[in-house]
Structures are given as structure tokens and as C-alpha cells.
Amino acid sequence: MTQEPFRVPLAHRVPDLGALELLLAVARLGSLGRAAKELGITQPAASGRLRGMERQLGVALVERSPRGSRLTDAGVLVTDWARRIVEAAEAFDAGAQALRGRRDARLRVAASMTIAEYLLPGWLVALRTQRPDTAVSLLAGNSTAVAARLLAGEADLGFVEGLDVPPGLDGTVIGHDRLVVVTAPQHPWARRRAPLSAGELAATPLILRERGSGTRQVLDAALAAHGGLAAAEPLLELASTTAAKAAVVSGAGPSVISELAIGEELAGRRLVEIPVADVPLRRALRAVWPTGHRPVGPARDLLGLTRSRPADA
């Protein structure tokens, strides 16, 4: 079996763009010193770069004298080739800039409901000052829906409230949130002195978010940690935190709701927080993206804003 000879990579055989741009500048200006100044490098650096290119190609390209620099016959030929390569590189760069511009002109965000309603508006206002020309679209849903949007390529960055990073995604914690058991002031729980037990909470039909939401995942996991308890069949199952909050305020029944969503209602006594014994209801809030595709452009900037304005600040 004949083994193919080793082939030196093209990058090792062809001068780099910096050297080719220098040669073109020498040809145009007739002086190595003026070429170095135009390119923002020192004359010794330019001289060294030119000598290195000549060694690499094995031919002399420039004749230097007190009167200036003149291309050799080989240098004239190489300069013509260099011009075509640099023009192709400029076309490549222009195309890449156009792609970046198209990417940076829009940002598609998918966020679970609590983050979409109570945290994202502030982040997006801040992003607007950094990128006024970026159009932002927001897809709100539960954490399972956010993961599906990202995996389908329908969003550039997502935010979820569940227990873990969904499969197929990478993520980072951007803050924490506490879930709170709340009732209307007239509910019997509002007058009790002792905290609820895990068993009482599990046995009581609650106003809950739908399955697949981060709130529901955290509640189910917290109850399961107490000897495998499971929440009773919901009194109502609603698709948004705002809807669940309104139902509790109206007196329909108790619920488990993000602390982020009920500050005004607690302060105004339209809702009452009910302590629960030994049921940890704290959760991480995460930014997520498809595995191996770290956010870039506007998505990277938005992720940076969540760190400068943390969710649990």
C-alpha cells in the first residue's frame, strides 16, 4: 500500500494577509517606511515581515535603496497575485459583516412566564440603550415550551425557572426566586398561627400553574422530598402567574406563586403569605441556549445585562 506524501498546509505555504497588504502598500507608495506608517507598524517590523515573506517564497520581492523601494520582476508578479487575494479577503470580510449585521438586527427571546412578566422588561429596556437598532421579539411560555423553542431554532436565548437545565441545552444561573404560599385575607389559613405542614399543603387543592411550568416542577419536587408526597388535584390550573394571582385575590383559593409577582399585593394586604414548615420552595432562574452554541451578538449582551442586574438583587 503506497502512502501519500505529506502535504504542507496552505497556510504554511502562502504569506498571511498582513504581509500581502504590506507588499501592496510598498508597490503603491514606493517606500517601505511610508508603507509601514500607513499600516500602523514600525519600519523594523515592516522590514522583518517583508524579509520573512521573501524567505517563505524563496524569491526577492523588493530592492531597497536610499531613494526608496522598488519591486523586482518577481515582486511585480507576486504583487498582482497579492492584490487578487486581498480583494477576495475584503469581499469575504464584507460578507461576514453583512451576516453579523443581519444577525444583530434581531433578537428572539423565549422566557418562562414569571421571568417574562417581571424581569425581562427591565433587561430589555437596558438592552435598548445599548442596541437601539435591534428588534426584539419575545415568546412567553412555560419552561418546557422555552426549551422546545430553543431546540427548534426559534429563539436565540431562553430563560427558565425549573429545577435543572433542560436536556439539549447549556445554561447559567442568573438569580434565585422563592415560591410563596398565599391566600386572600378572608381564607381560613390567613388566621392560623402555626405554619402549614407538608402534608396539609399536599392535601389541599390549590390554584396552580400548568404542568411543564417551573413553579409546578419546584412544588412537585419539594413535596416528593417529604416521603413521596404529591399535590392534590388542582382547584384551578392556569397558564400564567398573573391569572393565578388574580384568582387568589378574588378568593377562589390558595396558591403557590413566585415572590417576584406578589410584592404589591402582600404590601397592600390583598394577599397573605402562609408559612410552610420544612418545604423548601427556592429555585434557580437560568439563562439557557442550545448546547455548544454560546450566545453571541445581542443575545450575549442581554445575558450580560442579567448579570449586572441580577434577578435576586
KAHU-V514246 format. One record per pair of residues at least 24 apart in sequence whose C-alpha atoms are under 7 Angstrom apart, sorted by the first residue. I is the first residue (numbers start at 1). J is the second residue. Records with the same first field share a line. If there is no record, write none. Layout:
# KAHU-V514246
I: J  J
This chain:
# KAHU-V514246
15: 53
17: 86
19: 49  50  53
20: 82
23: 79
24: 79  83
27: 71
30: 68  69  70
31: 68  69
32: 69
104: 134  297  298
105: 133  134  135
106: 134  135  136
107: 134  135  136  137  156  298  299
108: 136  137  138  155  156  157
109: 137  138  139  155  156  157  158
110: 138  139  140  146  155  157  158  159
111: 139  140  141  146  158  159  160
112: 140  141  142  143  146  159  160  161
113: 140  141  142  240  241
114: 241
116: 140
118: 260  261
123: 305  306
127: 302
142: 212  213  214
143: 212  213  214
144: 212  213
150: 289  290
151: 290
156: 299
157: 288  289  299
158: 287  288  289
159: 286  287  288
160: 214  285  286  287
161: 214  283  284  285  286
162: 214  217  218
163: 217  218  283  284
168: 290  291
169: 288  289  290  291
170: 288  289  290  291
171: 286  287  288  289
172: 286  287  288
173: 284  285  286  287
174: 285  286  287  306  307  310  311
175: 284  285  310  311  312
176: 283  284  285  311  312
177: 258  259  282  283  284  285  312
178: 258  259  281  282  283
179: 256  257  258  259  281  282
180: 256  257  258  259  273
181: 255  256  257  273  274
182: 254  255  256  271  272  273  274
183: 248  253  254  255  271  272  273
184: 248  249  251  270  271  272
185: 270  271  272
190: 272  274
195: 274  275  276  277
196: 275  276  277
197: 276  277
198: 223  277  279
202: 229  230  231  232
203: 231  232
204: 232
205: 232  233  234  235
206: 234  235  236  253  254  255
207: 234  235  236  237  244  253  254  255
208: 234  236  237  238  244  255  256
209: 237  238  239  240
210: 237  238  239
218: 281  283
219: 281
222: 279  280  281
